[in-house]
Amino acid sequence: MKRSPIIQPLFLFLSTSVLIPHAIAVAQADGETDGSKVDRAIDKGLGYLVDIQLESGVIADRQYDTTMSSLSVIAFAAAGHLPADNNEFGDASGRALQYVLRSDRADPTGYYGKQDGSKMYGHGITTLMLTEMLGMGKNALQNELIHARCSSAIKVILSAQNRSKALQYDGGWRYTPASLDSDLSVSVWCLLALRSAKNAGMDVPDSAIARAIAYLKRSYTSPLSSSGKPMRRVAGFSYLPNNSNPTFAMTAAGLLAMQVCGQYDSPLVLGSSQYLLEHPPKWKDRYFYYGMYYYAQGMHQRGGEYAETAEKNCQRLLLEHQEASGAWASPGGEELSAGRVYATCMAILSLSVKYHYLPIYQR
């Protein structure tokens, strides 16, 4: 399957690149290069998403129909397949996008987390997908609809951030638009959507990004000096602010979030990437797929030894656990209930960082 180039300067992380279509290797397992093994695994994963898609356009195997369909659109795009492409992957992406754009997927305010029960997690993911698809619909009418849905969804995120919260939670997000506290897991999805929308020229105040950065800093596990510098050289991020216990998944999420906000040289970026170098992922880590997604992106942004180590770890762990159907599944724990579509999309997003197709992969 030939991958389509994505050339969309308004996207958050792709604004400086012209992409070249990627030729999929056809070699068999014997003598296959690492790169072609990854290509083949990604295509098998996309094939699984195509195989389970319903006539309605839904791509989901357990729950969260809107969110999983949105995540699938992002996964197709990460491998170079857009809704307007004239191939089976483009067609599947287009039908999933059309399902998400239906008027019954969001409530009247534009909130996507109520109808399918995915809360602000799902709203952040779907909003990010819409920002990534701005201008990439099948026609002008669909592009107008994407913009309208995206605009409403961004307003929900901004309104949720502006709820009156205690200082430690200010700038972040949690389970519902009315939540009065915040956690890093939900906050990073919403922040990615805001940054993508802002780069696409949508109305996102600078203050919203600044407050989110301040929240990220409160989620870093090293105390900060009066000048804002960490008191420990190596540290990570935690699920809740003002906590001293870093985890793999939250450290990876915090690392990418800081970079997305332009904080590439922040000591928090340096400390958290070093933490991940010293604490590599393991197959049965909690929130394994969530962490791998951010780990692959964040360490890639750091480059050098960090990128090389993360790429090897991602490929080793993910390729050996892909099922014959092309799907991935959680080894257990909290991600198990999210299903194979979730795990498969996150695995594809982790492996496809090398293509640089999505804006989210660009520094």
Stockholm file with secondary structure:
# STOCKHOLM 1.0

chainA/1-363         MKRSPIIQPLFLFLSTSVLIPHAIAVAQADGETDGSKVDRAIDKGLGYLVDIQLESGVIADRQYDTTMSSLSVIAFAAAGHLPADNNEFGDASGRALQYVLRSDRADPTGYYGKQDGSKMYGHGITTLMLTEMLGMGKNALQNELIHARCSSAIKVILSAQNRSKALQYDGGWRYTPASLDSDLSVSVWCLLALRSAKNAGMDVPDSAIARAIAYLKRSYTSPLSSSGKPMRRVAGFSYLPNNSNPTFAMTAAGLLAMQVCGQYDSPLVLGSSQYLLEHPPKWKDRYFYYGMYYYAQGMHQRGGEYAETAEKNCQRLLLEHQEASGAWASPGGEELSAGRVYATCMAILSLSVKYHYLPIYQR
#=GR chainA/1-363 SS CCCCCCCCTTSSSCTTCCCCCCCCCCCCSTTCCHHHHHHHHHHHHHHHHHHHCCTTSCCCSSSCHHHHHHHHHHHHHHTTCCTTCSSHHHHHHHHHHHHHTSTTSSCTTCCCTTTTSCHHHHHHHHHHHHHHTTTCSSSHHHHHHHHHHHHHHHHHHHHHHTSCCCGGGTTCBCSSTTCSSCBHHHHHHHHHHHHHHHHTTCCCCHHHHHHHHHHHHHTBSSCBCTTSCBSSSSCCBCSSSSCSCCCHHHHHHHHHHHHHTTCTTCHHHHHHHHHHHHSCCCTTCTTHHHHHHHHHHHHHHHCHHHHHHHHHHHHHHHHTTCCTTSCCCCCSGGGGGGHHHHHHHHHHHHHGGGGCCSGGGCC
#=GC SS_cons         CCCCCCCCTTSSSCTTCCCCCCCCCCCCSTTCCHHHHHHHHHHHHHHHHHHHCCTTSCCCSSSCHHHHHHHHHHHHHHTTCCTTCSSHHHHHHHHHHHHHTSTTSSCTTCCCTTTTSCHHHHHHHHHHHHHHTTTCSSSHHHHHHHHHHHHHHHHHHHHHHTSCCCGGGTTCBCSSTTCSSCBHHHHHHHHHHHHHHHHTTCCCCHHHHHHHHHHHHHTBSSCBCTTSCBSSSSCCBCSSSSCSCCCHHHHHHHHHHHHHTTCTTCHHHHHHHHHHHHSCCCTTCTTHHHHHHHHHHHHHHHCHHHHHHHHHHHHHHHHTTCCTTSCCCCCSGGGGGGHHHHHHHHHHHHHGGGGCCSGGGCC
//
